[in-house]
Amino acid sequence: MKNIRFDFTCSRQVPLYAHLCNQYLNYDALNISIGCDGQQDFGQHSYFIEAQGEQTQLEQLADAIAADFLISAWLIDSGIKVIDEPQGGKTLLPYSQSGSSPAIAPFCQQCYPLIGDNQSAKFGALDLACPCCKGETQLTPAQKALTLSDIKAMAQGLLTQGPLTLAAADELQLRLTPFAQPLGERPQLLICNPNTLNAHFCLNDSQVLALSSIEKPLICARPIQEHDKLSAPLYDICFAYSRVILVLAEVLRQKGIDWVYIQGQHNRPKLAWLDGAWAQIASKDLGSMQTQTKHFIAPEPLREKVSLHGYQAQWQAAKRSRSHQGELSVAVLAQSSEATHTANTGTANGEIEHAGTSHASDTENHTIADAALFSALLKGKFTSHRQSKNAAVIYLSHTHASQIVTCDNKGDTELFFALPELPDNGYEIFHQLDSSPQKAVAQKFKSLFPDDYLKLLSLKLHGRRDNLQSLWAIAAILIGLNPQEETQSQEKLSDTLMAAAMRYHGANAPRIDYPLTKGEAHRSLNWCKTLGTVLSFRIAGNDDPSQLAFAMQDSLADYLSNWLEHIDLNIGVHNVALAGNELTNETLCKRISLRLGKNFSLVVNRSLDLDGDNLAVGALYVKQRQLNTHD
């Protein structure tokens, strides 16, 4: 007789895993115990099933578990080991962080082959009852009423009449041709035929596994070079995620359709690969239909409640607790406005709300980066605010100011670096280059590459411009990566540069300068010198834009590493937190992990967003500041 433990270690809670553990308590052949280590922590969550039995019985159990535990995007590790004594129990695990018991998934390994395989007698039976996932309970009355004939008619209409709007699936719109893209959004595709995925996109194993995971997220993917239909530099792609979409995608696959464009409130989480695992960018992307309140055990903060940029975080002291621990909850606020926000900057006994615009002061932006730092450090399980020290955060965002903030051994924060606000038009950009020590290369660029010069003059940047996205957009034009169309958004230009960097697989790349400038309050970037270096290499005959695009990412990661080493000498840095939605940049993240990971412990709190609810949570721990807002 052996005691065996099956472990599934995840970076955040996985409701289906909790549900499956509960189901295995009914496994009659063996005495089963279950549990979850770190169930309420910000760190890892390890679901486990324990069993005692003979070799043959345990092998049968292992086969059953392997079939049932579908891959999750949050799964970090899994394994089987012999244990001396069981540590689990018979207590049911909660399905979700909100404490409710919603349907776990729309389909699973048991019902998927029946509903989604066109060879099955149950193909298209949307209301098929599944004892495992109970996905039928997610269907609306309108969805339950749909027949296979209805779905086949929808597919035929899409092929012959054009755009299709699925009233029974959150008004999802489907087209065979691209939509007019909303500002700041890249094209989104529903993959109908996963078997042809590699014929269209350059994907690694981690991306393919994530697409196939139970979360069915949106993954940023680069189409193969010179694809005859996919002309955008990057796409957000996903697999079928509901029973209706699953059957529709299979019908389209039968008709030879590999993918279709989608648009609407499909509630797919957007993920980014960061330092060896997936992280969610912003839970607000999920929309109001699927918002959950997350609950964690956390140390006592400096204030009890914060509402910030569409999220609310609240802390409540635990009863009879001597360790100053309590329950922290964070939720998406309904109908949040992007133009305004409220930041609670009061003490633990009261709230002082602040309303401001998206163009906030440096002081407030400093607070945002502080919040990103403290929310990441919660993963280290500090038991009081005083233990959050000797750290720094690299916060790269196109939503808020991109900054580096340090935290000394007293827990006091200081703004070390902030990206400068770039001009909003190409005329001013060239004028500043031409008025700087980069004048010579600017003039040579004008004479040698007149088409690119004219496209630079036509560039218009919108929204925040103190971010890498704006810098990448300018650089894309300067190195000749601008697409053929007359005008391009900064988002598409930035994607073009990032996609070019992903194409480069060489061993060497030029070193691009990212020189610091010293201001009254903090350091910034001499962006004219950075772009001047890029122009110098192009003018000198470097005709590989992919190499220059990669060089910009690699050199920035190298400079970030050098800056952090400088900070380490001054205050000592034990942890470097990473946050912000610009960490969707695959190449830059790889180079940051390579360059900084050698010397520093990189911290990412994957239980929270990269640039969303993490800010509200971290703001609970930010020291009192006087916030002023002005344009």
C-alpha positions as CSV (number, residue, x, y, z in Angstrom):
1,M,0.0,0.0,0.0
2,K,1.3,3.5,-0.9
3,N,0.1,7.0,-0.1
4,I,0.3,9.1,-3.3
5,R,-0.3,12.8,-3.8
6,F,-1.2,14.5,-7.1
7,D,-0.3,18.1,-7.1
8,F,-1.4,20.9,-9.5
9,T,0.4,24.2,-8.7
10,C,-1.2,27.3,-10.1
11,S,-0.4,31.0,-10.1
12,R,-4.0,31.9,-9.2
13,Q,-7.2,30.1,-8.3
14,V,-8.6,27.7,-10.9
15,P,-12.3,27.0,-10.1
16,L,-12.5,23.8,-12.3
17,Y,-9.6,22.3,-10.3
18,A,-11.4,22.9,-7.0
19,H,-14.5,21.4,-8.5
20,L,-12.7,18.3,-9.8
21,C,-11.0,17.8,-6.4
22,N,-14.4,17.8,-4.8
23,Q,-15.7,15.3,-7.3
24,Y,-12.8,12.9,-6.5
25,L,-14.1,12.6,-3.0
26,N,-16.8,10.4,-4.6
27,Y,-14.1,8.1,-6.1
28,D,-15.3,4.8,-4.6
29,A,-12.3,2.6,-5.3
30,L,-10.0,4.4,-2.9
31,N,-10.0,6.5,0.2
32,I,-9.4,10.1,-1.2
33,S,-8.5,13.3,0.6
34,I,-8.2,16.7,-1.0
35,G,-6.9,20.2,-0.3
36,C,-5.5,23.4,-1.6
37,D,-2.3,25.0,-0.2
38,G,-2.2,28.8,-0.3
39,Q,-5.9,28.9,-1.1
40,Q,-6.3,32.5,0.1
41,D,-2.7,33.8,-0.5
42,F,-1.4,36.0,-3.2
43,G,1.2,33.3,-4.0
44,Q,0.8,29.9,-5.6
45,H,-2.2,27.8,-5.2
46,S,-1.5,24.0,-5.0
47,Y,-4.5,21.8,-5.5
48,F,-3.9,18.2,-4.4
49,I,-5.6,14.8,-4.3
50,E,-4.2,12.1,-2.0
51,A,-5.0,8.4,-2.1
52,Q,-3.8,5.2,-0.5
53,G,-3.9,1.9,-2.5
54,E,-2.2,-0.8,-4.4
55,Q,-0.1,0.0,-7.5
56,T,-2.8,-1.1,-10.0
57,Q,-5.5,1.0,-8.3
58,L,-3.3,4.1,-8.1
59,E,-2.4,3.7,-11.8
60,Q,-6.1,3.7,-12.7
61,L,-6.6,6.8,-10.5
62,A,-3.6,8.5,-12.2
63,D,-5.1,7.9,-15.7
64,A,-8.5,9.3,-14.6
65,I,-7.0,12.4,-13.1
66,A,-4.8,13.0,-16.2
67,A,-7.9,12.9,-18.4
68,D,-10.0,15.1,-16.1
69,F,-7.6,17.8,-15.2
70,L,-7.5,19.8,-18.4
71,I,-4.7,22.3,-18.9
72,S,-5.1,25.7,-17.3
73,A,-3.3,28.8,-18.3
74,W,-2.5,29.3,-14.6
75,L,-1.0,25.9,-14.2
76,I,2.7,26.2,-13.3
77,D,3.6,22.7,-12.4
78,S,2.1,19.3,-11.7
79,G,3.5,16.1,-10.3
80,I,2.9,12.8,-8.4
81,K,4.9,11.9,-5.3
82,V,4.8,9.3,-2.5
83,I,3.9,10.8,0.9
84,D,4.1,9.4,4.4
85,E,0.7,10.6,5.7
86,P,-2.2,12.4,4.0
87,Q,-2.4,16.2,4.7
88,G,-5.8,16.8,3.1
89,G,-9.3,16.2,4.3
90,K,-12.9,15.7,3.2
91,T,-13.9,19.4,3.2
92,L,-15.2,20.7,-0.1
93,L,-13.1,23.4,-1.7
94,P,-14.9,26.6,-2.8
95,Y,-15.4,26.9,-6.6
96,S,-14.6,30.5,-6.9
97,Q,-13.0,33.5,-5.2
98,S,-16.4,35.1,-4.7
99,G,-17.6,32.1,-2.7
100,S,-20.5,31.4,-5.1
101,S,-20.8,28.3,-7.1
102,P,-21.2,29.3,-10.8
103,A,-20.9,26.9,-13.7
104,I,-17.2,26.0,-13.9
105,A,-16.8,25.9,-17.7
106,P,-19.1,25.8,-20.7
107,F,-17.6,22.5,-21.9
108,C,-15.0,20.0,-20.7
109,Q,-13.3,16.7,-21.7
110,Q,-16.5,14.8,-21.1
111,C,-19.0,16.8,-23.1
112,Y,-16.7,18.4,-25.7
113,P,-16.4,15.3,-27.9
114,L,-20.2,14.9,-27.8
115,I,-21.2,18.5,-28.6
116,G,-18.3,19.7,-30.7
117,D,-17.4,16.8,-32.9
118,N,-19.4,16.7,-36.2
119,Q,-19.1,12.8,-36.1
120,S,-21.0,12.6,-32.8
121,A,-24.7,11.8,-32.7
122,K,-25.0,14.6,-30.1
123,F,-23.2,17.2,-32.3
124,G,-24.8,20.6,-31.7
125,A,-26.9,19.6,-28.7
126,L,-26.2,22.8,-26.8
127,D,-28.3,21.8,-23.8
128,L,-26.6,18.5,-23.2
129,A,-26.3,17.9,-19.5
130,C,-22.7,17.4,-18.3
131,P,-22.2,15.9,-14.8
132,C,-18.6,17.2,-14.8
133,C,-18.7,20.9,-15.8
134,K,-22.4,21.5,-15.7
135,G,-21.8,23.8,-18.7
136,E,-25.5,23.6,-19.7
137,T,-26.3,25.9,-16.7
138,Q,-24.5,28.7,-18.4
139,L,-26.9,28.7,-21.4
140,T,-29.5,31.4,-21.7
141,P,-33.0,30.5,-22.8
142,A,-32.3,31.8,-26.3
143,Q,-29.1,29.7,-26.5
144,K,-31.0,26.5,-25.3
145,A,-33.5,27.1,-28.1
146,L,-30.8,27.0,-30.8
147,T,-30.7,23.9,-32.9
148,L,-27.9,22.6,-35.1
149,S,-29.9,23.7,-38.1
150,D,-30.1,27.2,-36.7
151,I,-26.3,27.3,-36.3
152,K,-25.7,25.9,-39.8
153,A,-28.0,28.6,-41.2
154,M,-25.9,31.2,-39.3
155,A,-22.7,29.9,-40.8
156,Q,-24.1,29.9,-44.3
157,G,-25.3,33.5,-43.8
158,L,-21.9,34.5,-42.7
159,L,-20.4,33.0,-45.9
160,T,-22.9,34.3,-48.3
161,Q,-24.3,37.5,-46.9
162,G,-21.5,39.0,-44.9
163,P,-21.2,40.0,-41.2
164,L,-23.0,37.9,-38.6
165,T,-24.3,39.2,-35.2
166,L,-24.9,36.5,-32.7
167,A,-27.8,37.8,-30.6
168,A,-27.6,34.6,-28.5
169,A,-23.9,35.1,-27.7
170,D,-23.5,38.5,-26.2
171,E,-24.1,40.3,-29.6
172,L,-20.7,38.9,-30.8
173,Q,-20.0,40.1,-34.4
174,L,-18.2,37.8,-36.9
175,R,-16.8,38.7,-40.3
176,L,-14.6,37.1,-42.9
177,T,-12.9,40.4,-43.5
178,P,-11.4,42.9,-41.0
179,F,-13.6,45.2,-38.9
180,A,-12.9,48.9,-38.7
181,Q,-10.7,48.7,-35.5
182,P,-11.6,50.7,-32.4
183,L,-8.9,53.0,-31.3
184,G,-6.2,51.1,-29.4
185,E,-7.5,47.6,-30.3
186,R,-5.7,45.1,-32.5
187,P,-7.7,42.7,-34.7
188,Q,-9.2,39.7,-33.0
189,L,-9.6,36.3,-34.5
190,L,-11.6,33.2,-33.6
191,I,-9.7,30.2,-34.7
192,C,-12.1,27.7,-36.2
193,N,-9.5,25.1,-37.3
194,P,-6.8,24.7,-34.6
195,N,-5.1,22.1,-36.8
196,T,-4.0,24.8,-39.3
197,L,-2.8,27.2,-36.6
198,N,0.9,26.9,-37.4
199,A,0.1,27.5,-41.1
200,H,-1.0,31.0,-40.3
201,F,0.9,32.0,-37.1
202,C,4.3,31.8,-35.5
203,L,3.5,30.3,-32.1
204,N,5.5,28.6,-29.3
205,D,4.3,25.7,-27.2
206,S,3.3,27.9,-24.3
207,Q,1.0,29.9,-26.5
208,V,-0.6,26.9,-28.1
209,L,-1.3,25.4,-24.6
210,A,-2.8,28.7,-23.4
211,L,-5.1,28.8,-26.4
212,S,-6.2,25.3,-25.6
213,S,-6.6,25.9,-21.9
214,I,-9.9,25.9,-20.0
215,E,-9.7,29.8,-19.7
216,K,-9.8,30.1,-23.6
217,P,-7.9,33.5,-23.4
218,L,-6.9,35.9,-26.1
219,I,-3.2,35.5,-27.0
220,C,-1.2,38.0,-29.0
221,A,0.1,36.2,-32.1
222,R,2.3,37.1,-35.1
223,P,1.2,35.9,-38.5
224,I,3.7,34.1,-40.7
225,Q,5.8,36.5,-42.8
226,E,4.1,37.7,-46.0
227,H,0.8,36.0,-45.3
228,D,-1.5,36.6,-48.2
229,K,-4.6,37.5,-46.0
230,L,-3.3,38.5,-42.6
231,S,-1.8,41.9,-43.1
232,A,-1.8,43.3,-39.6
233,P,1.5,42.9,-37.7
234,L,-0.1,41.3,-34.6
235,Y,-3.5,39.7,-33.8
236,D,-5.3,38.7,-30.6
237,I,-6.5,35.1,-31.2
238,C,-8.6,32.7,-29.3
239,F,-10.3,29.3,-29.6
240,A,-14.0,28.6,-29.2
241,Y,-15.0,29.5,-25.7
242,S,-18.8,28.7,-25.4
243,R,-21.1,25.9,-26.6
244,V,-22.7,28.1,-29.2
245,I,-19.3,29.3,-30.6
246,L,-17.9,25.8,-30.3
247,V,-20.5,24.4,-32.7
248,L,-20.5,27.4,-35.0
249,A,-16.7,27.2,-35.3
250,E,-16.9,23.4,-36.1
251,V,-19.5,24.1,-38.8
252,L,-17.3,26.8,-40.3
253,R,-14.3,24.5,-40.2
254,Q,-16.2,21.9,-42.2
255,K,-16.7,24.6,-44.8
256,G,-13.0,25.3,-45.1
257,I,-12.8,28.4,-42.8
258,D,-9.7,28.4,-40.6
259,W,-10.5,31.7,-38.8
260,V,-12.9,34.6,-38.7
261,Y,-12.7,38.1,-37.3
262,I,-14.6,38.8,-34.1
263,Q,-15.7,41.9,-32.2
264,G,-17.8,42.5,-29.2
265,Q,-18.1,41.7,-25.5
266,H,-16.9,38.1,-25.6
267,N,-15.2,38.4,-22.2
268,R,-12.0,36.7,-23.1
269,P,-9.1,37.4,-20.7
270,K,-6.0,38.9,-22.4
271,L,-2.8,37.3,-21.2
272,A,0.9,38.2,-21.5
273,W,3.9,35.8,-21.0
274,L,6.1,37.4,-18.4
275,D,9.2,35.8,-16.7
276,G,8.2,32.2,-17.5
277,A,4.4,32.2,-16.9
278,W,1.2,33.9,-17.9
279,A,-0.3,37.0,-16.3
280,Q,-3.6,38.7,-17.0
281,I,-3.4,42.2,-18.3
282,A,-6.6,43.8,-17.0
283,S,-9.7,42.1,-15.6
284,K,-11.9,45.0,-16.8
285,D,-11.5,43.4,-20.2
286,L,-13.8,40.7,-19.1
287,G,-16.7,43.1,-18.9
288,S,-19.5,43.3,-16.3
289,M,-21.0,39.9,-17.2
290,Q,-18.1,37.9,-15.6
291,T,-16.7,40.1,-12.9
292,Q,-15.9,38.4,-9.7
293,T,-14.8,39.7,-6.4
294,K,-11.4,38.3,-5.5
295,H,-10.7,37.6,-1.8
296,F,-7.3,37.3,-0.2
297,I,-5.7,37.3,3.2
298,A,-3.5,40.4,3.4
299,P,-1.6,42.5,6.0
300,E,-3.2,45.5,7.5
301,P,-2.9,48.5,5.0
302,L,-2.7,52.2,5.6
303,R,-6.3,52.7,4.5
304,E,-9.3,50.4,4.4
305,K,-10.9,51.2,1.1
306,V,-9.7,52.6,-2.3
307,S,-11.6,53.2,-5.5
308,L,-9.2,53.7,-8.4
309,H,-9.5,53.6,-12.2
310,G,-12.6,51.4,-12.2
311,Y,-11.6,49.0,-9.4
312,Q,-12.4,48.9,-5.7
313,A,-10.2,47.4,-3.1
314,Q,-11.3,46.9,0.5
315,W,-9.7,45.5,3.6
316,Q,-11.4,44.2,6.7
317,A,-9.7,43.0,9.9
318,A,-10.0,39.3,10.6
319,K,-11.8,38.4,13.8
320,R,-9.6,37.4,16.7
321,S,-6.4,37.9,14.7
322,R,-3.2,38.9,16.4
323,S,-1.1,39.1,13.3
324,H,-2.7,42.2,11.8
325,Q,-4.0,40.1,9.0
326,G,-7.4,40.6,7.4
327,E,-9.5,39.8,4.3
328,L,-8.8,42.0,1.2
329,S,-11.4,42.0,-1.6
330,V,-11.1,43.7,-5.0
331,A,-13.7,44.0,-7.7
332,V,-14.4,45.8,-10.9
333,L,-16.7,48.8,-10.5
334,A,-19.7,48.8,-12.9
335,Q,-19.8,51.4,-15.7
336,S,-16.4,52.8,-14.8
337,S,-15.3,55.9,-16.6
338,E,-12.0,56.0,-18.4
339,A,-11.9,59.8,-18.2
340,T,-12.2,60.1,-14.4
341,H,-11.3,58.1,-11.4
342,T,-11.4,58.3,-7.7
343,A,-8.5,57.5,-5.5
344,N,-9.1,57.1,-1.8
345,T,-6.1,58.8,-0.1
346,G,-7.5,58.9,3.4
347,T,-6.5,57.0,6.5
348,A,-7.8,53.7,7.6
349,N,-10.7,55.4,9.5
350,G,-12.0,57.4,6.7
351,E,-12.1,58.2,3.0
352,I,-11.0,61.2,1.1
353,E,-12.0,60.9,-2.6
354,H,-10.1,62.6,-5.3
355,A,-11.5,63.2,-8.8
356,G,-9.2,64.0,-11.7
357,T,-8.5,63.7,-15.4
358,S,-6.4,61.2,-17.2
359,H,-3.7,63.8,-17.5
360,A,-2.7,63.7,-13.9
361,S,0.3,65.3,-12.2
362,D,3.6,63.6,-11.7
363,T,2.8,63.2,-8.0
364,E,-0.3,61.2,-8.8
365,N,1.5,59.1,-11.4
366,H,4.2,58.4,-8.8
367,T,1.3,57.1,-6.6
368,I,0.2,54.7,-9.4
369,A,3.7,53.2,-9.7
370,D,3.9,53.0,-5.9
371,A,0.6,51.0,-6.0
372,A,2.0,48.7,-8.7
373,L,5.1,48.1,-6.5
374,F,3.2,47.3,-3.2
375,S,0.6,45.1,-4.9
376,A,3.5,43.0,-6.4
377,L,5.3,42.8,-3.1
378,L,2.2,41.3,-1.5
379,K,3.2,38.1,-3.3
380,G,6.1,38.0,-0.9
381,K,3.6,37.8,2.0
382,F,4.9,40.7,4.0
383,T,3.0,40.7,7.3
384,S,3.0,44.4,7.8
385,H,3.6,47.5,5.7
386,R,7.0,48.0,7.3
387,Q,8.2,44.8,5.7
388,S,7.8,46.2,2.1
389,K,11.2,47.6,1.6
390,N,14.4,47.4,-0.5
391,A,12.6,47.0,-3.7
392,A,11.9,48.7,-7.0
393,V,9.2,48.5,-9.6
394,I,9.5,48.8,-13.4
395,Y,6.1,50.0,-14.4
396,L,5.6,50.2,-18.1
397,S,2.1,51.3,-19.2
398,H,0.4,53.1,-22.0
399,T,-2.5,53.9,-19.7
400,H,-0.5,55.7,-17.0
401,A,2.9,57.2,-16.8
402,S,5.8,54.7,-17.3
403,Q,8.1,54.9,-14.4
404,I,10.7,53.3,-12.1
405,V,10.0,53.8,-8.4
406,T,12.3,52.6,-5.6
407,C,11.5,51.7,-2.0
408,D,14.3,52.0,0.6
409,N,14.9,50.1,3.8
410,K,12.4,52.3,5.7
411,G,9.6,51.6,3.2
412,D,9.8,55.2,1.7
413,T,9.4,55.4,-2.1
414,E,11.1,57.7,-4.5
415,L,10.6,58.3,-8.2
416,F,13.8,57.3,-10.0
417,F,12.8,57.6,-13.6
418,A,9.8,58.6,-15.8
419,L,9.5,58.4,-19.5
420,P,9.1,61.9,-21.1
421,E,6.0,63.0,-22.9
422,L,6.8,63.0,-26.6
423,P,5.4,65.5,-29.1
424,D,2.0,64.7,-30.5
425,N,2.9,65.2,-34.2
426,G,5.7,64.3,-36.6
427,Y,6.5,67.9,-37.5
428,E,7.4,68.6,-33.9
429,I,9.3,65.3,-33.5
430,F,11.5,66.1,-36.5
431,H,11.9,69.7,-35.3
432,Q,13.2,68.6,-32.0
433,L,15.6,66.1,-33.6
434,D,16.7,68.8,-36.0
435,S,17.3,71.2,-33.1
436,S,19.3,68.7,-31.0
437,P,22.8,67.3,-31.4
438,Q,21.1,64.7,-33.7
439,K,20.7,67.4,-36.4
440,A,23.2,65.8,-38.8
441,V,21.6,62.4,-38.8
442,A,18.1,64.0,-39.0
443,Q,19.0,65.8,-42.1
444,K,20.6,62.7,-43.7
445,F,17.4,60.8,-42.9
446,K,15.4,63.5,-44.6
447,S,17.5,63.4,-47.8
448,L,18.2,59.6,-48.0
449,F,14.7,58.4,-47.1
450,P,12.2,61.1,-48.3
451,D,9.2,58.8,-48.2
452,D,9.8,57.8,-44.6
453,Y,10.4,61.5,-43.8
454,L,7.0,62.5,-45.2
455,K,5.3,59.7,-43.3
456,L,6.9,60.9,-40.1
457,L,5.5,64.4,-40.8
458,S,2.0,62.9,-41.2
459,L,2.2,61.0,-37.8
460,K,-0.3,62.0,-35.2
461,L,0.0,60.6,-31.6
462,H,-3.1,60.6,-29.4
463,G,-3.7,60.1,-25.7
464,R,-0.8,59.5,-23.4
465,R,2.6,59.9,-25.0
466,D,4.9,59.2,-22.0
467,N,5.1,55.6,-22.9
468,L,7.0,53.1,-25.0
469,Q,4.2,52.7,-27.4
470,S,4.7,56.2,-28.7
471,L,8.4,55.7,-28.9
472,W,8.0,52.5,-30.8
473,A,5.6,54.1,-33.3
474,I,8.1,56.9,-34.1
475,A,10.9,54.4,-34.4
476,A,8.9,52.1,-36.7
477,I,8.7,55.0,-39.3
478,L,12.4,55.9,-38.8
479,I,13.7,52.4,-39.6
480,G,11.3,51.9,-42.6
481,L,8.8,49.6,-41.0
482,N,5.7,51.8,-41.7
483,P,3.0,49.9,-43.5
484,Q,1.8,50.9,-47.0
485,E,-1.3,52.8,-46.0
486,E,-1.1,56.6,-45.9
487,T,-1.8,57.1,-42.2
488,Q,-1.4,54.6,-39.3
489,S,-2.4,54.6,-35.7
490,Q,0.4,54.6,-33.1
491,E,-0.9,51.3,-31.9
492,K,-0.4,49.6,-35.3
493,L,3.0,51.2,-35.8
494,S,4.0,50.0,-32.3
495,D,2.8,46.5,-33.1
496,T,4.7,46.6,-36.4
497,L,8.0,47.3,-34.5
498,M,7.3,44.6,-31.9
499,A,6.4,42.1,-34.6
500,A,9.7,42.9,-36.4
501,A,11.6,42.4,-33.2
502,M,10.0,39.0,-32.8
503,R,11.2,38.0,-36.3
504,Y,14.9,38.6,-35.5
505,H,16.8,35.5,-34.3
506,G,20.4,36.7,-34.7
507,A,23.1,36.5,-32.1
508,N,24.1,40.1,-32.2
509,A,22.4,43.5,-32.5
510,P,23.5,47.1,-32.4
511,R,23.5,48.9,-29.0
512,I,20.9,51.7,-29.0
513,D,21.5,54.5,-26.5
514,Y,18.9,55.3,-23.7
515,P,20.7,58.1,-22.0
516,L,19.3,59.5,-18.8
517,T,18.6,63.2,-18.2
518,K,18.5,64.6,-14.7
519,G,15.5,66.8,-13.9
520,E,14.6,68.6,-10.7
521,A,12.5,65.8,-9.4
522,H,13.6,62.7,-11.2
523,R,15.5,61.2,-14.2
524,S,14.0,60.9,-17.6
525,L,15.1,59.8,-21.1
526,N,16.9,61.8,-23.8
527,W,14.6,60.4,-26.5
528,C,16.3,62.5,-29.3
529,K,19.5,60.7,-28.6
530,T,17.8,57.3,-28.6
531,L,16.1,57.9,-32.0
532,G,19.3,59.5,-33.3
533,T,21.2,56.3,-32.5
534,V,18.6,54.3,-34.4
535,L,18.9,56.7,-37.4
536,S,22.7,56.5,-37.3
537,F,22.6,52.7,-37.8
538,R,20.1,53.0,-40.6
539,I,22.1,55.7,-42.4
540,A,25.3,53.7,-42.0
541,G,23.8,50.9,-44.1
542,N,21.9,48.7,-41.6
543,D,19.1,47.5,-43.9
544,D,17.6,45.0,-41.5
545,P,14.7,46.7,-39.7
546,S,14.1,43.5,-37.7
547,Q,17.5,43.7,-36.2
548,L,17.1,47.4,-35.3
549,A,13.7,46.7,-33.8
550,F,15.2,43.9,-31.7
551,A,18.1,46.1,-30.8
552,M,15.7,48.7,-29.3
553,Q,14.2,46.0,-27.0
554,D,17.5,44.4,-26.0
555,S,19.3,47.7,-25.4
556,L,16.4,49.0,-23.2
557,A,16.5,45.8,-21.1
558,D,20.3,46.2,-20.7
559,Y,19.9,49.9,-19.6
560,L,17.1,48.9,-17.2
561,S,19.5,46.3,-15.7
562,N,22.3,48.9,-15.4
563,W,19.9,51.4,-13.7
564,L,18.7,48.8,-11.2
565,E,22.3,47.9,-10.4
566,H,23.0,51.6,-9.7
567,I,19.9,51.7,-7.4
568,D,21.1,48.6,-5.7
569,L,24.4,50.2,-4.8
570,N,22.5,53.1,-3.2
571,I,19.6,51.5,-1.3
572,G,19.9,47.8,-1.8
573,V,17.4,46.0,-4.0
574,H,16.1,42.6,-2.9
575,N,13.1,42.5,-5.3
576,V,12.3,44.1,-8.7
577,A,8.5,44.1,-9.4
578,L,7.2,44.1,-12.9
579,A,3.9,45.6,-13.9
580,G,2.0,47.6,-16.6
581,N,0.2,46.7,-19.8
582,E,3.2,47.4,-22.0
583,L,4.6,44.1,-20.7
584,T,2.6,42.5,-23.5
585,N,5.8,43.1,-25.5
586,E,7.1,39.6,-25.9
587,T,10.6,40.4,-26.9
588,L,11.1,43.1,-24.3
589,C,9.9,40.8,-21.5
590,K,12.2,38.0,-22.6
591,R,15.2,40.4,-22.6
592,I,14.2,41.9,-19.2
593,S,14.1,38.4,-17.7
594,L,17.4,37.6,-19.3
595,R,19.2,40.8,-18.3
596,L,17.7,41.5,-14.9
597,G,16.9,38.0,-13.8
598,K,20.6,37.3,-13.5
599,N,21.1,39.7,-10.6
600,F,17.6,40.4,-9.1
601,S,14.6,38.5,-7.9
602,L,11.8,39.4,-10.3
603,V,8.4,39.7,-8.7
604,V,5.0,39.4,-10.6
605,N,1.8,39.1,-8.6
606,R,-0.1,36.8,-10.9
607,S,-3.1,36.7,-8.6
608,L,-3.8,40.3,-9.7
609,D,-3.7,42.1,-13.1
610,L,-0.6,43.6,-14.6
611,D,-2.4,46.9,-15.0
612,G,-5.9,46.9,-13.4
613,D,-7.1,45.7,-10.0
614,N,-3.5,45.5,-8.8
615,L,-3.4,49.3,-8.7
616,A,-6.4,49.6,-6.4
617,V,-5.0,46.9,-4.1
618,G,-1.5,48.5,-4.0
619,A,-3.0,51.9,-3.3
620,L,-4.2,50.6,0.1
621,Y,-0.6,50.5,1.1
622,V,0.7,53.7,-0.5
623,K,1.7,56.3,2.1
624,Q,-0.3,59.5,2.3
625,R,0.3,61.9,-0.5
626,Q,-1.2,65.2,-1.5
627,L,-2.7,64.6,-4.9
628,N,-3.0,67.5,-7.3
629,T,-4.4,67.2,-10.9
630,H,-4.0,69.5,-13.8
631,D,-3.6,69.1,-17.5
